[in-house]
Structures are given as C-alpha cells and as structure tokens.
Amino acid sequence: MRQLSSSGQQAVNDIAQRHGFSSQAVETMLQAVINGNGSMAQFNHPDFGGGGQWMSGGMTMIGDMFNGHLKGRVDSLCSELAQLVRQQPDLMRSGSGSDTGNSNNLFAPAPPDWWGADLRWPNSTGGQNNMRYAYFAQARRLAIDIAGKVTVYDTLDHQIGGVSQQNGNSVSFSSQNGYVDLSQLPVVSVNGVAPVINTPAPAPFVPASTSTSTNNGDDIFASIEKLSALQARGILTQQEFAAKKAELLSRL
C-alpha cells in the first residue's frame, strides 16, 4: 500500500471521522477504489464486514450480508472516495511531487517497486523465503521474484483468485479456469528486459526453372550416350545418329 502524505492522511482522518470508520479501514478502501479506477472496489476489512465489493451506481456487497445499515455506510464511503479520486488525478499516478504544506497530493512519492515502474498497485502480494509475487488484475500481469530474478507474465484471460505456497520457492496459482500453468503464460519481461524471440532463418530460394533445366539436361545427355552406343553397334547409321543427336540438343 502506498504511503499517505501529511495532507492525504488528514483527508483520510476527516473522512473516517465523518463516516464512523477507522482511519486504517478508510485508507484500505481508498487503495481499493484507486485499484478500481474510481468506479469499483474489491476490499476485505473487518470494519466493512469482511470481504466485499462495490461498483459506482451499482451493487454493494459486504460479508455481513444482512446488515443493511453497514452496507449503506460502506456505499456512502466508497462514493465519497471515488469522488476524491476523480478530483485528484495525481492519485492515479506514481506521485513525483514533494510533500509540502500546500500540496494537493494525498500520497507521498512512492519508492521504486521490485516489480518495475510499468506496474503500480497490485491486487494481491505475498511471498516467503527467496520468493515473492504480485498480481495485477487490471493490467493482466503476474510478477514473480525468485532469488532476485523478476519474471513478469501475461495472465491472458485468467482472473487469479487463489495462491498456494509450499516449502521452498514453490507456489501455484488458480483462476476461474482452474490451475494456472506458468509455463503456458507469455513472458513479458525478465528483470525488466523483454525476451528475445529467435526466428529461424528462411530456407534459401532455389528457382524452379534452374532445377528443371538441370534435370532435363542430364536426361538429354544420357539419351545421346545411349544413341551413341546403338550407333557403335551398327543399329543406327551415322546419319540417323546425327539427326537424333541434333534433335535432342535443340531441347537444351
């Protein structure tokens, strides 16, 4: 989660007091709304009844599904945070300005992330030992760092929702399609460098006429040799051999 600037923390505190939630819960929801481009949010926090989701002008779902009062409060909070995001376009960028007293930036400048500058806010992260991962649903990217080697995958149509970590550096992912085979996902980059695709060199072009001409020439010379043998045995006369030879040579 990005670190709030002093003005951003004050705004979150004011919103939290107004809606009756903790500042930490409001900050979590703000990050969820940013991840949803200001139009939706997927969240999981005890203050909001556990896991749930919100869509602008649409549905609001919370874990405590029969608590209509809490559902209304969550919807009101998300609507105000979405309006805040629309009014502060800098929230959608990495944040490069300094945190001054008159700054409108809610977030302090973000340090470089291990998954690279092209990806900003992951939907989920985790790791253990020498392995860590970050999943970016909207960008359709999955970043995995194993002992300093960062590989970014294109997740295609997979919506990764399950992660299973085992001993060592072993980790598996699942989506609506079932088990996600990483070997079948396109590799976008390795340590920030796009992979080199080796294309086999095309076979040299050999004109068909050249091959045909060579084969015909061989056949004609072989026929002349046979005629010469017949003439030597007296089967063909000298005149007949000369006529046939001239006819064959004219085909070259």
Secondary structure, 3 states (H helix, E strand, C coil): CCCECHHHHHHHHHHHHHHCCCHHHHHHHHHHHHHCCCCEEEEEEHHHCEEEEEECCCCEECCCCCCHHHHHHHHHHHHHHHHHHHHCHHHHCCCCCCCCCCCCCCECCCCCCCCCCCCCCCCEEEEECCEEEEEECCCCEEEEEECCEEEEEECCCCCCCEEEECCCCCEEEEECCEEECHHHCCEEEECCECCCCCCCCCCCCCCHHHHHHHHHHHHHHHHHHHHHHHHHCCCCCHHHHHHHHHHHHCCC
